[in-house]
């Protein structure tokens, strides 16, 4: 059988490609000849993926809890990939930026809309029992989520609101800023001011990586790239506002809704795993964490998250 010109052309291009790298095309063709056909299950490592659920108890709903959090972390990895693309791109265009921010917003929409899979998919009685076997682990310890925040904005916007003004005139010091990042207060014992074991574990494993990323993103994060573009495109600004709401209002509030359902018990609230203070940590109106304050009016900032909290409580 004669080879078509299309096949001959492609073989020639392959030869040029491997010649450029000092490689032998015939060896690669032999590898292609002897290799097995790719299957779906091998490509996505399905058997491994399905073996990664290792519940600590016999309660069946614990598997739902594990799998939903695993899915969440995979989405976070996708979001981080988009953040990295934006910050690494040379000669970035508005279209490239908007396309990636739109992807990020799509991922967060899916995460927020799907949270009911877990909230409505677990029996409260089961959860309140098996959660005790998870101590001191906590969703608070999601390092990828913290990395998304660092990529998203100027670090001053992540500093705890009560000391933020003190940092505005200081030279950037990643370690000092990290020591005053907002989420540390969510894992500090209110009575003693001491760090919870949850926070100690988290810092020991990830603090160095956070510091390195903070330095890398000091002058190169999503907000600095947005400002350099000097875009007059309202679509880009709206996409940034949507991202801000997704991360700092909608995502915390679906967690708050879950905490109220599972951890609120008159006359007191049950502590979250890891000892995090979810009553103060999750509601956006308490944290006033806003990635892009310049993109919001004073009234919008003043009422940040207030309406969302009231609506969620009303529906419970």
Secondary structure, DSSP 8 states (H G I E B T S, - for coil): ----HHHHHHHHHHHHHHHHTT--HHHHHHHHHHS----HHHHTTHHHHHT----SSS-THHHHHHHHHHHHHHHHHHHHHHHHHHHH-TT--HHHHHHHHHHHHHHHHHHHHHTHHHHTTS-HHHHHHHGGGGTT--GGG-HHHHHHHHHHS-GGGGB-TTTHHHHTTS---HHHHHHTBGGGGGGB-TTT--B-HHHHHHHHHHHHHHHHHHHHHSS-SHHHHHHHHT---HHHHHHHHHHHHIIIIIHHHHHHHHHHHHHEETTEE---GGG--HHHHS-HHHH---S-GGGS-HHHHHTTTHHHHHHHHHH-
